[in-house]
């Protein structure tokens, strides 16, 4: 027998002995009085959940199986051990942020019902909640495997990115994975991700739970996870069939530490566009979000993450300029210090080739005998900066896409030459 299997067998033997004695003590205490503490109640809850989990094995369709097992956990959470102020979602939910980002589907969301604004609801099947209103989320897995562990961690990360102070728990009913293998996968995840994106703990109902640790101490609170370095994984096997009780203790601690606020509806009226982890919006709104091709119709003017990073990093290294002053310089209007004081808003102008503003911010349109000057730039809001992006650079550096079915403007120029 290998050392790993020997460890598992010893744990199983120890667990059976301890549980047997606990059961016998509970039986004797129950003869003495009706209520003698939560130990028996949680023992019964845990045994009941495992039985209910086993009965769902007859269900054939994977989606139905998943729904049934999420319901088992929801019923426990709604059984009275969780204060009413922490509401439990009745279906899977997605969580949205004012940044424009959306989480993956969350199996269970804990939220403040008194201040909830449901952003989207399709027949109570597809719902979107604002991140400010959520305490945390739970991803439910029937049987934890390597694949399910990775997908669960990925889903939780999509929420933790939106709400680093909220909590994310991976809950499963059972697992055949070796204890050391689970630790190995969690350590790999810890090494590849920032600590503020760690799940708060990983729970296996019939075996125990895992938590991230630093300096020899396991932590579950989000603000403590965010400060971790030199991370290790601590595993806590359930030797007394009190795992569900430990789950509830940690869940309550996380709920108390997580704060919600009243969502501002105006922040969700028209969300920014997203580009991987970043977000941005065109100041002219929907008018600038798409282009029109005479041959192929409308197409999105979506800025790639690479282009957005290039633009913002260059601008962050520059000094901003008063927006009114920049317009005056571009259109040859005399400077007006009083106007600049009245309208002090600053802008960043993407201009790596250092052209005169009149050469890149203005375009002269000919209408018969008349020449009408117009602006020749997009206005982008991102990273708390207002950036003027000249069309010249958009085309030359391909920062904003053209019609995907047509040759690029640069290719068209080469052909015409």
N, C-alpha and C positions, 0 to 999 in steps of 0.2 A: 504494500500500500504506500503511495507517495505521501510526502510530508503534508502536501496541501489537502489531500483527501483525508488524511489522518486528523488534521485540524478540524475539518468539517464534521467528521464523525464524532470527535470529542465534544465539539460544541453541541451537536444534536443530543448526545447522551446527557451532558450537563443540563441542557434545557429541559429535557423530559423529566429528569429527577426533580428539578426545582419546581416545575409546573405542577407535577403530581402532588408535591407537599403543599403547594399553595392552594390547589383545588380542595384538598382534604381540610385545610384550615378554614376555607371559605364555607364549606358545608357545615362545619361545627358552629361557626359564627352565625350563619343564617338561621340556625335553630334557636339561637338566643334572642335575636331581634331582627326586625325587617330591614332596617338600613344600618350598616356598620361601616360605611365609607365607600369611596369611589372605586376601590380595587375590584370588587365584584362586578360593579356596573360596567367598567371598561373591559374587564375580562369577558363579560357577556357580549358587549358590543363587538369586540374583536372576533370572538367565535362566530357570532351571527354574520358578520361581514364576510368571513371566509366561507361559511356555508352558502351564503347568497352568491358569492363569486363562483363557487363550484357549480351551482345550479345554472349559471349562464353559459356553461360550456356546451349545452345542447343547441345554442343559437348558432346558426350557420353563417349569416352574413356579417362580415367584419364590422361594418358600420353599426349594425344593430347590437353586436357584442360590445363595442366601445360605448355606445349610449347607455346600455344596461349597467355597465360597470362604473360609469360616471355617476349614474343615478344612485348606486349603492353608497358611494361616498357622500353625495349630496344629502341623502336621507340622514346619514350620520351627522353631518354638519348642522342640519336643521332639527336635530333631535333634542336640543336644549342645552348642549354643552358650549355653544358659541353664543355670546350675547347678541341680541336682536339688532344692535346697531351695525353689526357686520353682516350685511345681506349677502346671500349666495346666489349666483346667477342660475337660472333654471335651464339654460341651454349654453352651448358653446358661444363665446363672444370674442370679437376682435376689439382691440383697444387702439384709439387714435390719439395723436399728439398734435398740438398746434403747429409743430414743425412740418406737418404734412405726412409724417411716417405712420404706418399702420402695423400693428403686431400680427403675428401669425394667429391662427385660431387658438384661443385659450379654452381649455375644457371647462374650468371653473374659475370664475372671477369673484373676488370678495370686494364689495363696494358699499358706499354710503347711499342708502335708498332715499333718504330725506333730501339729498341734494343732487340726485341723479338726473342728468339730461341725456336721454337716449338719442344719439346722433343719427342713427339709421336703424330701421326695423322692417324686415321683410317677413311678414306672417309669423313672427316669433321664432323664425328659423335662423335668420341672419341678423345679428345685432352688433352695433358698434357703440362703445362707451368712451367717454372722454377720460384720458389718463389721470387727470386731476382728481377724479371721483373714485379711483380704485385704490384699495389697500394692497392688493397683491393677487397672484394667480396660482392655480394648481394645475399641472398637467398630469393626467391619469393614464397609466399604462397597465394593461392587464398583466402581462408577464415581461419582466425586464430582461431584454437581450441586449447584445452589443448595438444592434441596429436601433432598437427602441430607446436605449440610453442616449445615443447620439442625437436622434430626432427630438427627444424630449428636451435635452439641453439646448438645442438650437431654437426650439420654440420659446423656451423660457428666456433665452438671450434676447429674442426679438421684443419681449416686453421690458426686460431690465434696461435695454437701451433707451426706452422711452421714459422709464421711471426708475432710476437707480436706487431711490429710497424705498420703493415698493418691494414686495417680496415675491420670490418665485420658488415653488416647491415641486419636485418631481415625486409623484406618488405611484407606487406599483403594489400589486397584491402578492406577487411571488416572483422568484427568479431561480433559474438553475445555474446562473453564472457563479463561477468561483469568486470567493470574497476578494482575493488578491487581484483578480482580473478587473473587478469593478473599481478597485482603488487605482489600478494602472490607468484605466480609461479616464477617471476623474482627474488624476494628476496630469495626464496629457492635455486635458481640456484646460486645466488651470494654467499650464505653461503657455498655452496658445491664446489666451483671452485675458483682457484686463479684469482685475478682481471685482470691480463694480458690476460686472456682468455674470458673476458666479451665481448659481442657484443657492438659496439659503440652506437647504438640505435636501438629501435624496433619501427616500423612504421606501422600504420594502416591508409590507405588513407582516408577513410571516417569518421575517428574518432579522430585521434591525434597520439602522439608518446610518448615513454617512454625512460628514460635515467637513468643511474646509478649516484648516488650522494653521496657525502661525505662532512661532515661539512656544510650541508645545501645548497651545490652548486652542480648542475648537471654538469657532464663532459662528453664530447664525444671523446676527443682526446686520442689515445692509450697510450701515455706516461703518461697522467694524470690518466687514468684508472688503470694503473699498480701500481700507488702509493697509491691507495685507501685503506682505512680501515674503519671499522664501516659504512658499506655501506647501503644506503637507496635507494628507487626507487621513482623517480619523474615522474608524468604523466602530459602531456600537451595536453588537449583536443583542438580540432580544432573548434573554435567558429565562424570563419570568412570565412571558406572554403579557407584558405590559407595554408593548410597543405602541399601541394606539393611544394609550395614556400619554406617553412621551410625545407623540405626534401632536396631541391636543395642547399640551403644555407649551411646546415650541410655537405652534400656530397662534396661540393667544399672545405670547410674547411678541411675535412679529406683528400681529394686528395692533397691539398697543403702541408699538414703536413707529408704525407707518401712519402718516397723516394724509388727510384728503382736504380738498378745498372746493368751493363752489366754482364749477367751470364757467368761463366767460363765453357765452354763446357766439359773440362777435368774432372770437378767435378761430371759430370753426366754420364761418360762413363761406369763405373761399380759401381753402388751404394752399400753402405754397406748393410748388412743384418739388419733387425730390430727385436727388441724384446720388444714389447709394446712401452714405451717412449724412450728406449735406442736403440743404434745402434752399430754395430761392424763389423769388417771384418777379415777374415783370411789372414795373410800375404802371404800365398802361393796361395791365390786366389781360383779359381774354383776347383783346385786340392784337396783342403782341405774341400770344402763346402759339399761334399757328401761322403758317404761310400758305399762300395759294398758288398752285401751278396751273397754268392755262390748259395743259394737257392732262394732268393727273389729279387735279383737285387739291383739297386741303391736306396739309401734313403738319405734324407737331414740330415746333422749334425747341426741342428739348436739349438742354446743355448737358454734356457728359460730365461725369465726376472729374475726369482728368482735365477737361477744359475749365471747369469751374474752379478747381484747385489752382490751376495756372493763373487764372484771372485774379482770384482773391489774394494769392500769395504775392503777386506783383504789386497789387494795390496796397496791401498792408505795409509794404516797405516805402510807400510814398506819402507825401504830405497832401491832405485833402485841400480843396479849394471851395470857396463860397459858390453855390450853384448859380446864383444870379450873376456874379462876376464872370464865371466861366461862359455863360450865355452871352454877356456883353462882349467879351473878348472874341468869341467865335463869330458873332454877327456884326462886329465893328461898331458897337454902340458905346458911346462915351461912358467911362467909369462913373459910378454913383455910390459913394461910400455910405450915404444915408440909406439907400436901398439895401445895401449889404447888411447894415445893422438891423433894419426892419425884418429882413428875411435871412437869418444867419445860418440856414441849413448848409452843411458841408457835403461835398460829393467827391468821389474818387474817379479819376478819368484814366481808363486803361490806355496807355500811350507809350509802349516800350521803345518806339522809334523816335520819341520826343518831337513829333511834328507840332507845328503851330496849331492852336485850337481851331483857327478858322479853316485849316486845311482838312481836318478830320471830323469836325462836329457839324459842319454845314454842307448842304448840297443845294446847288442852284437848279431849279426846274424851269424849263422853257415852255411857255404857253403863248405861242404865236410871237408877238412882239414883246411880250413881257417875260421877265425873269423873276421867279418867285423863290426866295431862299427857304429851305426847310431843314429840320434837324436830320442828322445822318448818324444816329446812334440809338441803341436800346438802353433803357434804364433798368438795371437789375438791383433788387434788394436781397442781400445775403450777408450772413455773419455780422449783422448790425451795421452794414455799410450800404450806402447808395452809390452804385457804380454805373458810370456812363461807359458803354461799350460801343465804340465807333464801328459802323458797318465795314469800314476798311479792314479792320483787324478780324472781324467776324468772318469775312470772306477769305482773306489772305491766310489766316491761321486755322480756318475751318472750326471756329469756336462754337458757332450755332449752325446746325445742319440745314441744308437746302432740301429740295425735293429728292427723296431717296431713289426715285426712278429716273432722274435726269442726271446728266453729267454735272460735276461740280462747276461752279462759276469759274474757277481757275482753269479747269479743263476746257471750258467753252472759250475762254480768252485765248488759250494756246491754239485751238482749232481756227479761230478767226484770224490769228496772226499768220 
